Amino acid sequence: MRDLKLEYYLGINDKVAVAEQVLAREAAEWRECAMVGDDLPDVPLLRRVGWPIAVANCSPELKRFARTITKARAGFGAVREVVEMLLRHNRTWQGVLERYEVTP
């Protein structure tokens, strides 16, 4: 995470409180957010976001809270799959392909 310069939080007891701080800082709303979850502690966030996503090997109980379930399992490309979904949704995927000189 450090190498990629990504913001991250470990050992958080109240994920909603941390997310609310980030939302306030970024002037964003829950409906504008996506969340990728895999287990029960992720339910409070999945219930709030506009695009709740579960990984393929999530706990069975989590699936009912997700609008999308990845094809890939956690640790086997699920996050990459979600990033591509988000870029396609935001119509920026083509720019990524062009950046890497990939032609359709």
Beta strands, then each sheet from edge to edge (+ up, - down):
strand 1: 34-37
strand 2: 51-54
strand 3: 68-69
sheet 1: 1+ 2+ 3+
end
